[in-house]
């Protein structure tokens, strides 16, 4: 052992990171180990053993244990600690922690003199040997997993205590091309990751706070229920770094009371003004007619919004896919005789904001753009255009769509001019879809990472729009889009027009709506997809669909063809409770989100089909919204069977020992001894208002 290494080891055994006021209890304790790893101990939260950093070389992790020396120093009165690994044969590498109560932000760096380096591993842990405190991963019961883009799964999944997994993150290559690496396997998460013990005890929560250069993925290995390894990866296949010091994305780590998605959302808050949620509300064509939209249908639904449904106060009319000649040739087809500018003028004259769908980075193979400009297309290593594949299961089919390389200057001009033209037509809100197309890995005209290219593409869109333009991002990687769009789809499609309308798709969308509710009005205006109430949904299902989308507080957009809804369903939209719930103050909280733990990741496309319209997933059932001495409580039975549930009312309204119940909509729940006792029909909802009981004295 060198003197430097020995000195660091003996000093750091007693090294604490303290609060600014140097309180007696440290926020965090770091202890170095002989093998150049370190242990991290959190107050009342246990210990993480054998932590280290690393870097990616040709897709393989080179860990800190391969180094020769480790030095450490503290800065800013103990609020910052830096560790530095050196070697005679490896590039110098380090990691820095900035600490506050119950949380820290950290990032790693490497002196990239080796052109084979193509990413960083800012956090790598192996399950340690038995020590004085239990390893937090050894006691793990569940993990929080999040998909790569906005249609994907997000929720808690139980560690399988019967099966053993042998996935090795040290050889993992963090791609993320569309659906190829969504979290359909329980060892992978994107942008955020949580771990907790039995009943949610001793939680840890990680999240990426930036995405300037790389995608951030969390790859875990567990055996018979014990989490044995976690690697946080910044990097992608085939994207070598430039020379010089390269820093990872900033990462958030919180424990105990701060280890929640709420705290992460607060740290992720963008500078962009999000606007009022109500300004995005309206009607969208996709979930009723798909690409069969035409001018007559749009105007007929606009008249219904302005007439029978005027009391809802909806603001926008969105023309979704089906208006253009092709993907890539963004000019109107023959179904819009007044032109897209004429249609926008008619929508505006009716008192609504015109909204338009576009997928700017994906082009049809037969489009003029693809045929006339093959040099604009993203290529693979053999020079072939990379196809956009809707799902990995379909990758073997002939490609029908390709991707634009936004590093080509002419492509950026094309994208900018396209949006400038759409704005000139009179459209003011843009649903910008399939954004993942700009973030595929591939061979570009310049050596940038996929995320750097993605950010160039987003900038090209904004360059074509004035500051007041509103954007709803869809099919987008989460963190790289923060601060660019005011709104974001936060879950899977609520319906696929090529299939019958299935309750299982609507119920499935409720999971992400509940779990990602903390992002609403902090990071984005959450877009949970459209409200659907038409048959063949039962009356209970229609009411529950309307209830969960209204209670979510997110963007409220109708998705049925309003001109063919029967009178009873149209009347459901105008019931007084709908507007009351939509406009209720406060942010949604899913009371049981940390206790609804699925056995596996629910495949958001195929599983609803296999369910044959019935819902087999696990998701939050108790939704609470409001502030002050009033709350709205939603009790949802998502499944196909009648369900009994008792909800204690103590402390649901802050400071109240007794609560008054005012039913809002739905049936099956009554109050018994300060508890809500429910016997709910399948796929139904009960909403009620909770108020503090007034004293009779």
N, C-alpha and C positions, 0 to 999 in steps of 0.2 A: 504493500500500500504506500503510495506516495505521501509526502508530508501534507501536501495540499488536500488530498482526499481525506487523510486522517484528521486533519484540523477541522474540516467541514463536518465530518461525522460527529466528533465529540461536541462541537459547539452547537450543532443543530439539534441534538437530542433535547435540548432545553429551549429551543427556539419557539416563541409564540408570536402570533400576529394579533396585536391588541387593537382595541377601539382607539379613536383619536384622544379620548380622555384617559387612556391607559387604565381601564377598569380592571378589577381583580380577575374577572372571568374572561378568558380569551375567546374571541370569535372562532378561532381556528388554530390548530396546532399542527406543525409539520415536523416530522422526524425522519432523518436520512437513514438509509440502510447500507450495509456493506457492499451490496451488489449494484450501487448507484441508483437504486429506486428510492422512493420516499413514501412514508405513511402520512395520511391526512386524517386528523381526528377532529370531529365537530362536537360541541357541547351537547351532552345528552342525546347524541345521535349515533354514536358508535365510531368506527374507524374503517377507513379504506386502506388496504395494504398494497404495497408494491406498485405504487403509481410511477409512471415515467412518461416521457414524450418520445417521439420518433419522427422519422420521415419516410416517404414512399420513394422507392427506387424501382422502376419498371414494375410497379404494382405490388411490390413486396415491402413490408415494413422493416426498417432498420431501427431497432429499439435502443434506448439509452443504455441498456446493459451491455451493449457492444463497445461502449466508450471506456476511457481510461481514467478520467478525472471528473469530479463534480464540485463546483464552487457555488456558494450561496451568499446573498447579501440582502439586507432589509433596508427599505427606504420609507420616507414619509412617516416617521414615528411608528413604524411597524405596520402601516396600512398596506404596504406593498412588499412583496418578496420576489426575488429573482433567483432562479437556479440556472446554472450554465454547465453544460457538458462539453468536454474537449477530448480530442484524440489526435494522435499523430497521423492517422489514416482516414479519418472521417471529418466531415465539415462540422464546425462549431455549431452547437444547438442550445437553445434555452427555452425556458417557460417563465412567465411572470403572472403572479396573482395579485389582484387588488381586492381588498376585503372590506366588507361592511357586515352589519348584524345579520346572521343567518344566510349570508349569500356572498359570492365572490364572482368577479369576472376574471377571465384569464385568456391568454393567447400564447402561442409558442412561435419560435422563429428558427431559421437555419441560414447559415452562410452558404448559399447555393452556388458553389464553385464547380459542382459536379453536374453536368448537363443531363445526367441520367435521373436526377431527382425530379419527380413529378407530383409532389404533394407532401403535406405535413400530417403528422398524427399528434395533435396537441394534448391528447389524453389517452393513456393506455394503462389498463390495470389487469393484473392477474390475481386470482384469489390467493391470499397470503397464508402462511402457516399459522398455527394456533398462537395467539398472543393474549395480552391481558384483556382486550376488548374484542367482542365478536366482529367479524368483518360484515359490513352492511350488505354486501352482495351475497355472502353465505346465507344470510337470513332472508333473502328476497323471496317474495311470494308472487309478485306481479310486476309487469313492466308496462310503461305507457309507450305506445308506438304510433307514429304519424307517417302518412304516406308522402311521396315525393311532391305531388302536385295537388291542386285544390279539389279534385274529384275523389281523392283516396280516403282510405280508412283512417280514423283517428280515435284512439281509445285505449283503455286498459285491457291487457291480456294476461291470463294466468300462466305462470311457468308450469310446464307439464312435468309432474313429479314421477311419471312412469316412463317417459321416453327420454333418451339421451340424444343430444345434438352434438355434432362434431364439426360444425362450420368453423372455418379458421379465418378470422379477420386479418391475420398477418399475410394472407395471400388474396385478400378480397380486393377487387378493383371497383371503385365507386363510380359506376356509370350513371344510370338514372335516365336513360333514353326512354321517355314516355313511360309505358307500363312495364318495361323490362325489370325494373327494380323498385316497384312499389312495395309497401310492407305487406306482402302476401305471405311472407315467411316470418316466423316469430323471432328472427334474429336480426332484423334490420329496421331502422327508423331513420327518417329524414328530418332535419332541422331541429327536432326536439326529442327528448327521451326521458322517461321517468322510471324509477324503481322504488318499490316499497315492500315492507314486510307484511306479516299477517295482519289483516284488518286495516291495511294502509299505514302501519306504524313505521317510524323512522324513514320517511320518504326523502329521496333525492330527486332533483329535477334539473336537467340540462337543457339548454337551448342556444342556438346560434343567434348572436346579436347583429351579425353583419354577413353580407354575401357579396363582397367586392370582387373576389377572384374565383372562389370555389363553392361547390356544393358541400354541405356538411351532412355526413351520415354517421349513424351510431350502429356499430355492429357488435352484437353480444353473442357469447357462447355460454351455454349452460348444460349441465349434466344432471339428470334426475332431479330437476327442480332447483338446483343451486346455480346461481349465475357465477360463472368461472372467469369470464374475461369480458372486458368492454373496451372497444377501440373507437375513438372519435376520429373520423377521417376527413381531411380537407384535400381533395385532389381528384383527378379523373384520369382515365386511361389515355395514354398518348399525349399528355399535355406537359412537356418539360418546362421547368422553371428557367427564368433568366438568371444571369449571374448577379451576385450581390445578396444582401440580407432580404429574406422573404419572410413575412409574418403571416401567421394563420388568421382565420376569421376570429373575431372576438366571441367568446363563449360565456354563457351564464351558468352558474352552478349554485343551487340553493338547497337548503336542508331544513328539516323540521317545519315550523309554521310558514316559512317563506317558500317551501318546496312545492309550489303550485303553478299551474299554468296561468293563473291570474297574475302572479308576480312577474312571470316571464313576459306576459303581454304588456305589463306596465313598463318594463325595461325596454321593450321593443318599440315603444310609441314613436311614430314618425313626426316630422315637422309639418308634413302636408296637412292642410285644412281639409277635413272630411266632408263638410257640409251637413245638411239636415237629412236624416234617414228618409223622411217623408218625401223629399224631392225626387227620390228614385222610384217611388211606388207607381204602379200602373198595370199595364197589360202587355204580355209578350206572346208572339205567334207560335213559338216552336212546339210547345207541348200539346198543341191541339192539331196542327196541320203539318208540322215539320217543314219540309222544303216546298210544300204545295201552297205556300203563302202567295197572295196576290193583292193588288190594290183594293179591289172590292171588299175582300174579307177584312183588311185592316180598317177601312173606313166604316164598315158596318159595326165592328167592335168598338171603334172610337165613338160612334153614335150611342152605343149602349152605355159606355162609360159616362158620357155626357148626359144621358137621360135617366134610365132606371137606377143606375148605380152612382149618380152624381153625389149622393150623400156620403160615399166613401172618401171623397176628396182625393182621388188618385191623380197623379201628376203627369205621367209619361206613357207613351205608346211606343213599343219596341218592335221593329221589324227584324226578325231573326233570319237565319240561313234560308236561302231560296230566292233572294232578290237579285243576285248578281249573275252574270253570264257564266262564271265559273269561279272556283277558288283561285285567286291570282289575277283574274281579269275583273276588277271591281267596278264594273259598269252595269247598269240595270238591264235585265232581260225583258222579254216582251210582255210580261205579266203586269207591267206598271206603265200603262199608256200615258199617264201624266208625267212620267219621269220621276226619279227619286226626289228631285227638288220640288216638283209639284205636289207629291204626296206629303212631304215635310210641311209645305205651306198649308195644306188642308188640315193636318194634325194640329199645327200651331193655331190656325183659325178657330178650331174647336176648343181651344183652351188648354192644350196638352203640349208637353215637351217631346219633340221627336227623338227617338233613340234608334240606333242601328247596330246590327251585329256585323262583325268582320273577323276573319282569321288571317292576319296579315303575313304570317311567316310560313304558311303552308299553301302549296299551289297544286292544282290538278295537273296530272301528267299531260293531259291534252290541252291545257290552257295555252294561250298565246305567249304568256310570260315564259313558261317552261320550254316551249318549242323554239322560241326566238332567242332566248338567252340561256342556253345550257350552262354558260360560265357563271351564272348567278346561283347555281344550285350547290348545296352542301354535298361534299364528296366523301367517300370512304378512302381507305389507303390504296385502293386500286384505281381510283379515279372515277368510280361509278357513283351516280347520285344516290344519296341515302334516302330510303323511303320513310314516309311517316306511317307507322303501324299503330292501329287503334289498340291492339292487344298483342302480347307475345305469341298467343295461340294462333294469330292470323299472319304472323311474319312470313310464313312460307308462301302466302298467296301473292300473285303478281301485284306489284306496287301500283296504286292508283294516284298517289299523291307524293310529292317531294317537298323538300325544305329549302328555304332561301338561306344563303350565306350572307349574313348581315354585315360581315367585314368587307364585302365588296362595296366600294363607294357608290356605284350606280344603284345597288340594292337599297342602300339607305336613302338615297334621293327618291327612289321609287316609292318607298314606304312613306316618307315625309309628304310627298306630293299627293299620295292617295288620301291621306287623312286631311290634308288641306282641301282637297276636292270635296270630301264628305262633309266637312264643316261648311263649305260654301253652299252646299245643297240645303243647309238649314238644320242639320242634325247636331244635337247638343250633348247627348249622352251616348257613349260607345261601349257596347259589350264586346270586349276584345278577347277572342277565344283562341284556344289551342296555342297559348303563348309558349308552352314547353317546346314548340317547334324551333324556337330560336336558341334553346339551351341544350340541344343534342351535341354529343361529342362527334367530331369529324375533322376532316382536313379542310381548313379555311384558307382564305387568301393571305391572312396574316396569322402568326403563331400566338393566338390568344386562347385563354381557356373558354369553356362553354359558357360560364357565367359572365365573363367579361364580354363575350359576344352578345349574350342576352341583354346585358345592360346597354350595349350600343343600340340594339334593336328597340328597346324601350325609349331611349333618348330620341331616336329617329321619329317615333310616333309623336312624342310630346313636341318635337320641333315643328310638326305640322299643325298643331292645335294651339289656340290661345289658352291662357292660364285658367280661364273659367270653364273650360271643357271638363266634363265628368267622365271618368272611366271606371267600368266594372271589369276587373280582370277575371278570366275564367280559364281553367286548364293551365294554371300558372304555378310554378314553384313558389312556395310561400315567402320565405325571407327575402330573396332577391327582388321581389315585387313591392316590398314595404317602402312607402314613401313615393311610389310612382302612381299607383291607382288609389282613388278614394274608396273604392269598394272592391270586394273579393268574394267569389264563390267559395264557400267553406264546406263543401261536401259533394257527394256523388249526385248524379242526375236523379231527379225525383220520378222520372218517367223516360222510357225510350220509345219514341213514336213507332218504331218498327214492331213493337210488342203490344199486347193488350195492356190496359191500365191495371197495374198490380199494386195492392196495398203494401206488399213487401218492399217495393222501391220507395214508397213514401215513408214508411216506418224506418227504413234503413237510413234515409237522409236525416231523420231526427237525431241520430247518434252524434254526427259531427256538429249539427246545429246546437246541441246541448254542450258537448265537450269543448267546442271552440267559441262558445259564447263570450268568454273573457276578452276575445279580440275585438268584439263589437264596440265601435265608437272609441276604441283606444288605438287600434292598429289599422282597422278598416271599418267601413260599413259592411257588416256581414250580409252576404247574399245566400240564403238557404235554398234557392231555386223557387219555382212558382207554386202558387196555391192551385191545387186540383181538387174539384169536388164532384165531377160528373160521374154518371153511371159508367161502368158497373160497380163503382164504390157503393157500399151500403150507406144508409143515412148516418150510422155511427161513424163509419170511416171518413165520410165527407166532413162531418163536424170535427172529428179529431184532427184531420188534415188542416182544416181552417184554424183550429185552436192552437196547434203547435207552431204554425207559421206566424200567427198573430202574436202569440205569447213570446216568441223568440226576440221580438223587438227589431229584427233585421228588416232588410228591404222586402216590402210586401207587394208582390206582383202576381196578378191573376194569369193563369195559364190555359184555361178552357176557352173554347170558342163560345163566347157569351151569347151569340145569336141563336145557338141551338140548345142551350141549357133549358131543361124543363122549368116550369114556374116555381116549383118547390125549391129546387137547388138555387135558382137565381134569388129567391126570397131569403135563402139562408145567408147569402152575402150581405143582406141589408138588415139582418137582426141587430138590435142595438148593442149587444155585447161585443160584436166584432170591432167596432170603432173604439169602444171602451178599452178593450184588451190591447189593441194596436197602439193606442196613445198613452197607455199607462206609464208612469214615470219609472225610472230605474232600469238596471241591467239584469238580464236573466242570470240566475244561478241554478245549476242542476244540483239539488241537494245530495243526491246519491251517486254523483258521477264517479267518485273515488271508490264506490262499493259495488258498482256494476262492472264486473270483471268477466270478460268472455273467455271461453276455453280456447279460442283461436281467433285469428284475424278473419273478419267477415269479408269475403270477396264482394266488392260493391257492385260488380256487374253480373257475375254468374250466379251467386248464391240466391238473390231474389227470384231468379227464374226457377232454380231448383226448389225453392220454397213453394212454388206454384201459387203465389199470391199471399201465402201465409208467412208470417215473420218468425224466423228461428234465431235471430240474433239477440244480443244482450246490450241494453243501453239504459241511460237514466230514465226513470219513471216519474220523479218528483221534481217539478220545475217551479221555481219561485222567482217572482219579479216584484220590484217596488222599493220604496224607502219610507222613512218616517215611521208612523204607527199603522201603516196599511201595506198589505202585500196581496198579490195575486198568486194563488197556488194552482198548479195544474197537475193532475194525477192521471197518468197515461197507462193504459193496458195495451201494449203493442202487439201482444201475442194472439194466437188463434183460439185460446180457451178462456172461459170465465175465470176471474182471478179475485181472490180475497186479499185485502191489504189494510193494515191499520197504521195510521200516520199520527204520532203524538204531536199535539199542537203547541206544547210547551216551547217557548223561546223561538218559535218561527217568526214572530214579530218581536223585535228587540225590546227588552224590558217589560214584556207582558207575561204574566203568569196565567192569564185566562184570555181566551180569544173568541170573538164572535165570528160566525161563519155566515157569509152572504153568498148563496149559490149564484153563479154567473151563467154557466151552460153545462149540459150533460146531466147524467143520472147515475145512481148507484152508490152514492156516498151520503152518510149521515153522521151527526156528531153524537158521540157517547163518551161521557166523562173526560172532557177536554182532549178527545182524540177523534180523528176522522176515520170512520170505519167504512170501507168500500167493498162492495161486491159488484165488480164491473163486468159488463159484457165484453166479448172479444173485440179487439181493435177499436177501442173507444176512449173517450177522455171526459174528465170532470174538472171544471174550473170553478173556483170560488174565491171570494175576497175575504181576507183575514183582517179583522180590526180588533184593537184592544177593547175589552169590555169596560164600559164606564162604571165607576163606583156609584152605588145608589145613595151614598151618604153625601 
